[in-house]
Amino acid sequence: MSDNILQAYSLLRSGKPSEAKVLLNNALVYELENQEILFAINCCNFWIDVMERAKAANDNFERGQTYCNEWKNFLQFLNREEQTFDRTLFAAKTGVFSSALACFNQLADERDPILKAEILRKLGLCYKKLGSYETARNYLGEANEARPDSSPIIAEMADCYALCGEEKQAKVLFREAFYIDPQKIEQEFLDSELIQCLIRNVRQKGYSGAALMEWLPVYGQLYGVFTVKRRLRPQEIARLKQEIYAKETEIKDPSCQRDLLTPRLINLYFWLIDYYVAANENVSKMNDIITRIKILDTEIYELYIK
């Protein structure tokens, strides 16, 4: 690999795609058919535009958000590329999340508790993307203390535990996060093979977007990913039963979003069955819930009773 390309990647890792592109164009003169150089130039073009918009942002929070949000668009951009190169992607990821990290680090003294929790979450996300999993987990733990029961924070914590090799804790937290609110979890930022394998499998069934997020905990249970459980507190049991009643009422409405309600309700049923098992409740109660699952979706029912 030529010195120009090596220097270009160094600049891309430093968050300087415009300067990197100049060197890549110089290298391309001598290697017109080099697909890696062409791909790297395309990546630089994408991030040059992002960097310009980030510079125009009103403050560091908005600037950092721009970098993080555009990473999701970048993943869509990659889907349109015929060939990608890991070395290029690593350089781009390092540059983007280092730039975002620098922005969020400027906001460490934030006083507003909700905004503080979001800044801590973003700091954790940046460190995770940069490979510093222990540091990421510490920030996410602080974020969770500042704002408990936030599904995005808990999902990122789960991802960190999985990346650190602590699979049992990861499974507990992923199950929790997807129970609280699947729609707020940004699956584009989840990196561990534990969750990515599940996402790939559910996507292969034809689900995408909001429906994908709702079906993940259902298949997570069936495929043995969300199988590490905790005992529910009395107030949580009451809330769970209330939510089941509300969803059962809602799903009877012909105008409801059945594609989202069905997996959501099935997941709630799974949680209630787990509670009945842990509490040694009468088997008839469990059978009643299993029958409700059968009525909702016979395929899921067959997989569940295997």
VMD Tcl script that draws the C-alpha trace (Angstrom):
set ca {
  {0.00 0.00 0.00}
  {1.42 3.39 -1.01}
  {2.42 6.11 1.46}
  {-0.41 8.31 0.13}
  {-3.04 5.72 1.03}
  {-1.54 5.08 4.47}
  {-1.47 8.81 5.19}
  {-5.03 9.15 3.88}
  {-6.25 6.52 6.31}
  {-4.43 8.27 9.14}
  {-6.23 11.50 8.23}
  {-9.57 9.70 7.99}
  {-9.01 8.24 11.47}
  {-8.37 11.79 12.68}
  {-11.69 13.02 11.33}
  {-10.22 14.82 8.30}
  {-11.93 13.26 5.27}
  {-11.36 16.30 3.05}
  {-7.59 16.08 3.47}
  {-7.70 12.30 3.12}
  {-9.53 12.60 -0.21}
  {-6.74 14.74 -1.69}
  {-4.17 12.00 -1.00}
  {-6.51 9.27 -2.25}
  {-7.06 11.14 -5.52}
  {-3.28 11.39 -5.91}
  {-2.96 7.65 -5.34}
  {-5.78 6.92 -7.79}
  {-3.78 8.46 -10.66}
  {-1.38 5.50 -10.43}
  {-4.00 2.84 -9.62}
  {-7.12 3.72 -11.60}
  {-8.74 0.32 -11.07}
  {-8.02 0.05 -7.35}
  {-11.45 -0.66 -5.83}
  {-10.33 0.09 -2.28}
  {-9.18 3.59 -3.23}
  {-12.44 4.24 -5.09}
  {-14.45 3.03 -2.09}
  {-12.38 5.17 0.29}
  {-13.00 8.24 -1.88}
  {-16.75 7.57 -1.78}
  {-16.58 7.30 2.02}
  {-14.65 10.56 2.21}
  {-17.26 12.29 0.04}
  {-19.99 11.14 2.41}
  {-18.19 12.39 5.52}
  {-16.95 15.65 4.00}
  {-20.58 16.74 3.67}
  {-21.34 15.60 7.24}
  {-18.34 17.42 8.69}
  {-19.41 20.65 7.00}
  {-22.93 20.38 8.43}
  {-21.55 19.50 11.86}
  {-19.39 22.62 11.86}
  {-22.51 24.70 11.25}
  {-24.33 23.16 14.25}
  {-25.41 25.47 17.07}
  {-23.56 23.71 19.90}
  {-21.48 20.70 20.82}
  {-24.49 18.53 21.64}
  {-26.07 19.11 18.23}
  {-22.68 18.61 16.58}
  {-22.09 15.32 18.36}
  {-25.64 14.19 17.54}
  {-25.00 14.94 13.88}
  {-22.01 12.60 13.80}
  {-23.87 9.80 15.57}
  {-27.08 10.12 13.55}
  {-25.18 10.22 10.27}
  {-23.47 6.96 11.15}
  {-26.87 5.29 10.71}
  {-27.21 6.92 7.28}
  {-23.69 5.81 6.45}
  {-24.70 2.20 7.09}
  {-27.51 2.64 4.56}
  {-24.98 4.13 2.14}
  {-22.79 1.05 2.56}
  {-25.69 -1.21 1.56}
  {-25.62 0.45 -1.87}
  {-21.91 -0.17 -2.37}
  {-20.94 -3.25 -4.39}
  {-17.83 -3.87 -2.29}
  {-16.63 -2.56 1.07}
  {-13.23 -2.69 2.77}
  {-12.75 -3.21 6.49}
  {-9.65 -1.04 6.71}
  {-11.54 1.91 5.24}
  {-14.56 1.36 7.48}
  {-12.38 1.17 10.59}
  {-10.70 4.47 9.69}
  {-14.05 6.16 9.03}
  {-15.60 4.83 12.25}
  {-12.61 5.96 14.31}
  {-12.75 9.45 12.81}
  {-16.49 9.86 13.25}
  {-16.79 8.64 16.82}
  {-13.61 10.39 17.92}
  {-15.12 13.63 16.59}
  {-18.41 12.92 18.37}
  {-16.56 12.03 21.57}
  {-14.72 15.35 21.54}
  {-18.08 17.15 21.31}
  {-19.76 15.24 24.13}
  {-16.69 15.55 26.37}
  {-17.22 19.31 26.30}
  {-20.60 18.78 27.97}
  {-19.50 16.75 30.99}
  {-20.65 19.46 33.45}
  {-24.28 19.46 32.27}
  {-26.72 19.93 35.19}
  {-30.05 18.93 33.65}
  {-30.52 15.26 34.70}
  {-32.25 14.09 31.52}
  {-29.77 15.79 29.22}
  {-26.91 14.61 31.45}
  {-28.08 11.00 31.08}
  {-28.21 11.36 27.28}
  {-24.69 12.86 27.21}
  {-23.40 9.99 29.35}
  {-25.11 7.52 27.03}
  {-23.50 9.12 23.99}
  {-20.10 9.12 25.69}
  {-20.57 5.42 26.37}
  {-21.63 4.82 22.77}
  {-18.57 6.64 21.39}
  {-16.16 4.73 23.62}
  {-17.87 1.47 22.66}
  {-17.52 2.23 18.96}
  {-13.85 3.05 19.55}
  {-13.28 -0.30 21.25}
  {-12.95 0.92 24.86}
  {-15.65 -1.36 26.24}
  {-14.86 -1.05 29.95}
  {-14.84 2.75 29.79}
  {-18.05 2.65 27.77}
  {-19.70 0.44 30.37}
  {-18.75 2.86 33.15}
  {-20.36 5.81 31.37}
  {-23.46 3.79 30.54}
  {-23.71 2.69 34.17}
  {-23.71 6.37 35.19}
  {-26.34 7.10 32.57}
  {-28.50 4.29 33.93}
  {-28.22 5.67 37.46}
  {-29.22 9.12 36.20}
  {-32.14 7.77 34.17}
  {-33.27 4.25 35.13}
  {-35.59 2.25 32.87}
  {-34.30 3.80 29.66}
  {-34.32 1.08 26.99}
  {-31.58 2.69 24.82}
  {-29.22 2.98 27.79}
  {-29.90 -0.57 29.00}
  {-29.48 -1.99 25.48}
  {-26.11 -0.25 25.10}
  {-25.06 -1.61 28.51}
  {-26.09 -5.10 27.41}
  {-24.05 -4.71 24.24}
  {-21.00 -3.70 26.27}
  {-21.34 -6.70 28.58}
  {-21.60 -8.99 25.54}
  {-18.52 -7.39 23.97}
  {-16.67 -7.90 27.27}
  {-17.58 -11.59 27.21}
  {-20.10 -11.38 30.07}
  {-22.93 -13.07 28.21}
  {-25.19 -13.85 31.14}
  {-25.44 -10.21 32.23}
  {-25.86 -9.17 28.60}
  {-28.83 -11.50 28.17}
  {-30.54 -10.15 31.28}
  {-30.13 -6.55 30.15}
  {-31.11 -7.11 26.52}
  {-34.31 -8.84 27.66}
  {-35.02 -5.91 30.00}
  {-34.38 -3.25 27.35}
  {-36.63 -4.86 24.76}
  {-39.38 -5.29 27.34}
  {-39.33 -1.61 28.31}
  {-39.52 -0.15 24.78}
  {-38.08 -1.82 21.66}
  {-38.85 1.21 19.49}
  {-36.39 3.49 21.29}
  {-33.45 1.09 20.86}
  {-31.10 2.03 18.01}
  {-30.10 -1.35 16.62}
  {-27.62 0.30 14.22}
  {-25.37 0.99 17.22}
  {-25.44 -2.55 18.63}
  {-22.25 -4.42 17.74}
  {-22.05 -7.66 19.71}
  {-22.49 -10.92 17.83}
  {-25.01 -11.99 20.49}
  {-27.56 -9.43 19.34}
  {-26.42 -9.09 15.72}
  {-26.94 -12.81 15.10}
  {-30.49 -12.49 16.43}
  {-31.13 -9.41 14.28}
  {-29.92 -11.24 11.16}
  {-32.11 -14.26 11.88}
  {-35.25 -12.20 12.47}
  {-34.56 -10.03 9.42}
  {-34.33 -13.19 7.31}
  {-37.94 -13.88 8.28}
  {-38.90 -10.76 6.39}
  {-39.21 -8.28 9.26}
  {-37.75 -4.79 9.12}
  {-38.13 -1.40 10.74}
  {-40.49 -1.12 13.71}
  {-41.80 -4.68 13.30}
  {-38.27 -6.08 13.45}
  {-37.70 -4.41 16.81}
  {-40.92 -5.87 18.24}
  {-40.20 -9.40 17.03}
  {-36.60 -9.43 18.35}
  {-37.56 -10.19 21.99}
  {-40.03 -12.88 20.85}
  {-37.43 -14.75 18.83}
  {-34.83 -13.85 21.44}
  {-36.81 -16.01 23.86}
  {-37.40 -18.80 21.34}
  {-33.76 -18.92 20.20}
  {-32.28 -18.88 23.69}
  {-30.90 -15.33 23.67}
  {-33.31 -13.71 26.17}
  {-33.48 -16.65 28.55}
  {-31.71 -15.26 31.64}
  {-34.51 -13.88 33.79}
  {-35.15 -12.01 37.02}
  {-37.97 -12.13 39.55}
  {-40.60 -9.45 39.04}
  {-41.59 -7.19 41.94}
  {-45.29 -7.05 42.97}
  {-45.83 -3.62 41.42}
  {-44.20 -4.81 38.19}
  {-46.57 -7.79 38.01}
  {-49.57 -5.50 38.40}
  {-48.24 -3.20 35.68}
  {-47.54 -6.17 33.39}
  {-51.11 -7.46 33.74}
  {-52.50 -3.98 33.11}
  {-50.43 -3.65 29.95}
  {-51.58 -7.06 28.73}
  {-55.20 -6.06 29.26}
  {-54.66 -2.78 27.40}
  {-52.96 -4.49 24.46}
  {-55.62 -7.23 24.28}
  {-58.28 -4.50 24.10}
  {-56.32 -2.53 21.50}
  {-55.70 -5.51 19.21}
  {-59.47 -6.08 18.86}
  {-59.75 -2.77 17.02}
  {-59.66 -3.45 13.24}
  {-57.70 -0.23 12.68}
  {-54.90 -1.18 15.11}
  {-51.28 -1.77 14.11}
  {-51.57 -5.53 14.40}
  {-48.11 -6.15 12.94}
  {-46.62 -4.37 15.96}
  {-49.17 -5.32 18.61}
  {-48.96 -9.08 17.98}
  {-45.26 -9.48 18.84}
  {-45.55 -6.96 21.67}
  {-48.40 -8.89 23.26}
  {-46.64 -12.24 22.79}
  {-43.58 -10.87 24.57}
  {-45.75 -9.69 27.45}
  {-47.29 -13.16 27.63}
  {-43.78 -14.66 27.82}
  {-42.98 -12.43 30.79}
  {-46.20 -13.41 32.56}
  {-45.56 -17.13 31.99}
  {-42.04 -16.73 33.39}
  {-43.52 -15.07 36.47}
  {-46.02 -17.92 36.92}
  {-43.20 -20.48 36.65}
  {-41.03 -18.63 39.18}
  {-43.94 -18.21 41.58}
  {-45.07 -21.87 41.24}
  {-48.53 -20.71 40.17}
  {-51.26 -23.14 39.14}
  {-50.45 -24.71 35.78}
  {-53.91 -23.75 34.47}
  {-52.87 -20.08 34.51}
  {-49.89 -20.85 32.29}
  {-51.98 -22.97 29.96}
  {-54.44 -20.12 29.58}
  {-51.66 -17.75 28.46}
  {-50.19 -20.36 26.11}
  {-53.63 -20.76 24.53}
  {-53.77 -17.00 23.97}
  {-50.40 -17.20 22.20}
  {-51.78 -19.96 19.98}
  {-54.74 -17.79 19.01}
  {-52.44 -14.88 18.17}
  {-49.80 -16.79 16.18}
  {-49.78 -20.55 15.65}
  {-46.19 -20.58 14.34}
  {-44.85 -18.93 17.50}
  {-47.00 -21.27 19.58}
  {-45.51 -24.35 17.88}
  {-41.97 -23.06 18.40}
  {-42.68 -22.20 22.03}
  {-44.10 -25.59 23.08}
  {-41.33 -27.62 21.40}
}
mol new
graphics top color blue
foreach p $ca { graphics top sphere $p radius 0.5 }
foreach p [lrange $ca 0 end-1] q [lrange $ca 1 end] { graphics top cylinder $p $q radius 0.2 }
display resetview
